């Protein structure tokens, strides 16, 4: 089941549990605006190349729309629609005053030079500058884009509207980016996991963790978990998978992975089959890579008691049902990986105030938001007698629906 089908399914289930009016339900599903623009640039060799850029703005009932911009050869409109909708529910669950958006350009960033990427980003910004803005739509980095991409968007946008650092988040620190933004999603995963384990009378210390994915989110989560006394027993990434049941030395693995572009060949652990990573024996499994990795084929084999979804949509709905029958507790992506979006919000707030926070304040505020978020999700689970995924979805959908009705959607 693809991301769009799964998101729609979860939304419909949530709206049924909440008893939403069918007209309101339909109105919440339809995106506010879809933008598609043609971006033609001169390449370094003098020839012209054309690309298609787009932005889906899903909902703005609770505030400006927020979401990433990805540069990827297969930017599929359906997927972008699903991700924009997911951002609407995610920002509502995190209780930050945003709606959802997503966008990108269909290109292969690996095949473009730095100056070609800059020209492409600037042309894209020229085409959409009057449809984004501090109080309308605030982009952020995603697959294939980074802080430098945001710097170019900020500069191009400012030519039209004056200096506006709050128009994008995930910027370089020197241009108003927030401290703590880089570790934010991984740190959010740590706080979410802590909240979940505390609920079950446990703590991070002494639990055994397996991480699938050792990119930005996975590596920060691993580092912070091991600093808090958790034992990371297996890790995988695109290069391979490793295991050490006594616990992997994460600081050494981080050095190795930077030097060798992956975890493969690390001397402090044994190589294992990457396909077996999800079914390794552990207490907490953290999928932090691709979507759809936990499915009906492997769900029965999973030995973890808790799954914390650091990736977007890692668990298929069929696997959800198998795992809940087995008594496995799943902390859903829409809450578990919202740390990045939350610190993006802090960056926007700091830019608007023109007053920057120190890193300790950023991390403390993030802990408060993640802890309160878990309490709110649990409250919905108790009210509607449902699992954590539906608790999170009903919480998000309910907040957006209430804002929509209060603003007068029928007028």
C-alpha positions in Angstrom: 0.0 0.0 0.0 1.5 3.3 -1.0 1.9 6.4 1.2 -1.2 8.1 -0.2 -3.5 5.1 0.2 -2.3 4.5 3.7 -2.6 8.2 4.7 -6.1 8.4 3.3 -7.1 5.2 5.1 -5.8 6.4 8.4 -7.6 9.8 7.9 -10.9 8.1 7.0 -10.7 5.8 10.1 -9.9 8.8 12.3 -12.8 10.8 10.9 -15.1 7.9 11.5 -14.0 7.5 15.1 -14.5 11.3 15.6 -17.9 11.2 13.8 -17.0 14.1 11.4 -19.6 15.4 9.0 -19.0 13.9 5.5 -18.9 17.3 3.9 -16.3 18.5 6.3 -14.3 15.2 5.8 -14.3 15.8 2.1 -13.2 19.4 2.5 -10.3 18.4 4.8 -9.0 15.9 2.2 -8.9 18.3 -0.8 -5.6 20.3 -1.0 -6.0 24.1 -0.7 -3.8 24.7 -3.7 -1.6 22.8 -6.1 1.1 24.7 -8.0 3.0 23.3 -11.0 5.7 25.4 -12.7 8.1 25.1 -15.6 11.8 25.8 -14.7 14.2 26.3 -17.7 17.8 27.0 -17.0 21.0 27.3 -19.1 23.3 24.4 -18.2 27.1 24.9 -17.8 27.7 23.7 -21.4 25.3 26.4 -22.7 22.4 24.1 -23.6 19.0 24.7 -22.1 17.3 22.2 -19.7 13.7 22.2 -18.5 12.3 20.8 -15.3 8.9 20.7 -13.6 8.6 22.1 -10.1 5.6 22.0 -7.9 4.2 22.7 -4.5 1.1 21.2 -2.9 -0.4 23.4 -0.2 -2.8 21.2 1.7 -4.4 23.1 4.5 -4.0 26.4 6.3 -6.7 26.3 9.0 -4.2 26.3 11.9 -1.6 28.6 10.4 0.9 29.0 7.5 1.6 25.8 5.5 4.8 24.0 6.2 6.7 21.2 4.5 9.9 20.1 2.6 11.1 20.7 -0.9 12.7 17.6 -2.5 14.9 17.3 -5.6 14.5 13.8 -6.9 14.1 12.3 -10.5 10.8 10.6 -9.6 8.8 13.3 -7.9 5.4 11.6 -8.0 2.4 14.0 -7.6 0.4 11.4 -5.6 3.3 11.0 -3.1 3.7 14.7 -2.7 0.0 15.0 -2.1 0.1 12.3 0.6 3.2 14.0 2.2 1.5 17.4 2.2 -1.6 15.9 3.9 0.6 14.1 6.4 2.3 17.4 7.3 -1.2 18.9 8.1 -1.8 16.1 10.6 1.8 16.0 11.9 1.9 19.7 12.7 -1.5 19.4 14.5 -0.3 16.5 16.6 2.9 18.4 17.5 0.6 21.3 18.4 2.6 23.8 16.4 0.6 26.6 14.5 1.0 25.3 10.9 -0.8 23.5 8.2 0.8 21.1 5.7 2.6 21.5 2.4 5.2 19.6 0.3 7.0 20.3 -3.0 9.9 19.6 -5.2 11.5 19.6 -8.6 11.7 16.5 -10.8 15.5 16.4 -11.3 18.5 14.3 -10.4 20.6 16.5 -8.2 23.6 14.2 -8.6 23.7 15.0 -12.3 23.7 18.8 -11.8 26.6 21.0 -10.9 26.4 23.3 -7.9 25.9 26.3 -10.1 23.2 24.5 -12.1 21.4 23.6 -8.8 21.6 27.3 -7.7 20.1 28.5 -11.0 17.4 25.9 -10.8 16.5 26.8 -7.2 16.4 30.5 -8.1 14.2 30.0 -11.1 11.8 27.9 -9.0 11.7 30.6 -6.3 11.0 33.3 -8.9 8.0 31.2 -10.1 6.5 30.6 -6.6 7.7 33.6 -4.6 4.2 35.2 -4.5 2.7 31.9 -3.2 5.0 31.3 -0.3 5.9 33.6 2.6 6.4 34.0 6.3 2.6 33.8 7.0 1.5 31.7 4.0 3.8 28.8 3.3 7.3 28.1 4.8 9.4 25.5 2.9 12.2 23.4 4.4 14.8 20.9 3.2 13.9 17.4 2.2 15.5 14.6 0.0 18.2 16.0 -2.2 18.1 19.5 -0.7 19.9 21.1 2.2 20.7 24.3 4.1 22.5 25.7 1.0 19.3 25.2 -1.0 17.3 27.1 1.7 19.9 29.9 1.6 19.4 30.4 -2.2 15.6 30.4 -1.7 15.9 33.0 1.1 18.1 35.2 -1.1 15.9 35.0 -4.2 12.7 35.6 -2.2 14.3 38.6 -0.4 15.0 40.3 -3.8 11.2 40.5 -4.2 10.0 41.0 -0.6 13.0 42.4 1.4 15.1 40.4 3.8 12.8 37.6 5.2 14.8 35.0 7.1 11.5 33.3 8.3 10.4 32.4 4.8 12.3 29.0 5.0 13.6 26.9 7.8 16.6 24.5 7.9 18.9 27.4 6.9 22.6 27.7 7.7 23.2 29.0 11.2 24.9 32.2 9.7 21.6 33.1 8.0 19.3 32.7 10.9 19.2 28.9 11.2 18.5 27.4 14.6 21.0 25.7 16.8 20.0 22.1 17.5 18.1 21.8 14.1 20.4 19.2 12.7 19.9 16.7 15.6 16.3 17.7 16.1 14.5 14.7 14.5 16.9 12.2 16.1 16.5 14.0 19.5 12.8 14.0 19.1 12.9 10.2 18.6 14.9 9.9 21.9 12.3 12.0 23.8 9.4 10.1 22.2 11.0 6.7 23.1 11.6 7.9 26.6 7.9 8.9 27.0 6.7 5.5 25.6 9.1 3.5 27.9 8.2 5.6 31.0 4.5 4.7 30.3 5.5 1.0 30.6 7.7 1.6 33.7 10.9 1.3 31.8 13.7 3.8 30.8 16.2 4.0 27.9 19.0 2.6 30.1 19.3 -1.2 29.9 17.0 -1.6 26.9 18.4 -3.2 23.7 17.9 -1.2 20.4 18.1 -2.0 16.7 18.3 0.8 14.2 17.5 0.4 10.5 19.1 3.4 8.8 22.1 5.4 9.9 21.6 8.7 8.1 20.9 12.0 9.8 18.0 10.6 12.0 19.3 7.1 12.7 22.9 8.2 13.6 21.7 11.0 16.0 19.1 8.7 17.6 21.8 6.0 18.1 24.2 8.5 19.6 21.7 10.0 22.0 20.3 6.6 23.0 23.7 5.3 23.8 24.5 8.5 25.8 21.4 7.8 27.8 22.5 4.2 28.7 20.6 2.3 25.9 22.4 -0.6 24.3 22.4 -0.5 20.5 22.9 -4.1 19.4 22.4 -3.9 15.6 22.6 -1.2 12.9 22.1 -1.2 9.1 22.4 1.3 6.3 22.7 1.3 2.5 26.2 -0.2 2.8 25.3 -3.2 5.0 24.3 -4.4 8.5 26.3 -5.1 11.7 25.5 -6.7 15.0 27.1 -6.9 18.5 24.9 -8.4 21.2 27.1 -6.8 23.9 26.3 -3.4 22.4 28.0 -1.4 19.6 30.4 1.4 20.5 28.4 4.2 18.7 31.1 7.0 18.8 33.5 4.7 17.1 30.9 3.6 14.6 30.1 7.2 13.8 33.8 7.9 13.0 33.9 4.7 10.9 30.7 5.5 9.0 31.9 9.0 8.0 35.3 7.7 6.9 34.0 4.7 5.0 30.6 6.1 3.8 28.6 3.5 5.8 28.6 1.0 8.7 30.0 -1.9 6.6 33.3 -3.3 7.7 33.2 -1.8 11.3 35.6 -3.9 13.4 33.5 -3.6 16.6 30.7 -5.7 15.4 29.9 -8.7 13.1 28.4 -8.4 9.6 24.9 -9.7 9.2 22.4 -10.0 6.3 20.8 -6.5 5.9 17.5 -8.2 5.3 17.5 -9.7 8.8 17.9 -6.3 10.6 14.2 -5.9 11.4 13.9 -9.3 12.9 16.9 -9.2 15.2 16.3 -9.8 18.9 15.8 -6.5 20.7 13.5 -4.6 23.0 13.0 -1.5 20.8 13.1 -1.5 16.9 13.7 1.9 15.2 13.1 1.9 11.5 14.8 5.2 10.4 15.2 4.6 6.6 12.6 4.0 3.9 8.8 3.6 4.0 7.0 0.2 3.7 9.8 -1.9 5.2 7.6 -3.7 7.8 5.0 -5.6 5.8 3.0 -8.8 6.1 6.1 -10.8 4.9 8.3 -10.0 7.9 5.8 -8.8 10.6 5.4 -12.2 12.2 9.2 -12.6 12.6 9.7 -9.3 14.5 10.9 -9.9 18.1 10.9 -6.3 19.4 8.3 -5.3 22.0 8.2 -1.7 20.9 8.6 -0.1 17.4 9.4 3.6 17.2 8.7 4.9 13.6 11.6 7.4 12.9 11.0 7.0 9.1 7.9 8.1 7.3 5.3 5.3 6.9 7.7 2.4 7.6 4.8 0.0 8.6 2.2 -1.2 6.2 -1.4 -1.4 7.5 -1.4 -5.2 7.1 1.7 -5.4 9.3 0.0 -3.1 11.8 -2.7 -5.6 12.3 -0.4 -8.6 12.7 1.8 -6.7 15.2 -1.1 -5.5 17.3 -2.3 -9.1 17.6 1.2 -10.0 18.8 1.1 -7.3 21.4 3.8 -5.1 19.9 3.4 -1.4 20.7 4.0 0.9 17.7 4.8 4.6 18.2 3.5 6.2 14.9 5.7 8.3 12.6 3.2 11.2 12.7 4.3 11.7 16.4 7.6 10.0 16.7 9.5 11.9 14.0 7.9 15.3 14.5 11.0 16.7 16.3 12.4 18.1 13.0 9.1 20.0 12.3 9.0 21.2 15.9 12.5 22.7 15.8 11.7 24.2 12.4 8.9 26.0 14.2 11.4 27.2 16.8 13.6 28.5 14.0 10.7 30.4 12.5 9.8 31.9 15.9 13.4 33.0 16.5 13.5 34.7 13.0 10.2 36.5 13.5 11.3 37.8 16.9 14.8 38.6 15.6 16.1 36.9 18.8 18.1 33.6 18.7 18.0 31.0 21.4 21.0 29.0 22.8 21.0 25.2 22.1 20.0 24.3 25.6 16.8 26.3 25.3 16.0 24.6 21.9 16.5 21.1 23.3 14.5 21.9 26.5 11.6 23.3 24.5 11.7 20.3 22.2 11.5 17.9 25.2 8.5 19.8 26.5 6.7 19.6 23.1 7.4 15.9 22.7 6.4 15.0 26.2 3.1 16.9 26.0 2.5 15.4 22.6 2.7 11.9 24.0 0.3 12.8 26.8 -2.2 14.3 24.3 -2.0 11.1 22.1 -2.5 8.9 25.1 -5.5 11.0 26.2 -7.1 10.4 22.7 -6.3 6.6 23.0 -8.2 6.5 26.3 -11.2 8.6 25.0 -11.6 6.6 21.8 -10.3 3.2 23.0 -7.8 2.9 20.1 -4.1 2.2 19.5 -1.4 4.9 19.4 -1.6 5.4 15.6 -5.3 6.1 15.7 -4.8 8.2 18.9 -2.3 10.4 17.0 -4.5 10.6 13.9 -7.7 11.4 15.8 -5.7 14.1 17.7 -4.4 15.7 14.6 -7.6 15.5 12.5 -9.7 16.8 15.4 -7.5 19.8 15.9 -7.6 20.7 12.2 -11.4 20.1 12.0 -12.0 22.3 15.1 -9.9 25.1 13.6 -11.7 24.8 10.3 -15.2 24.9 11.8 -14.3 27.8 14.2 -13.0 29.9 11.2 -16.3 29.3 9.4 -15.7 26.9 6.5 -19.3 27.0 5.3 -19.4 30.7 4.7 
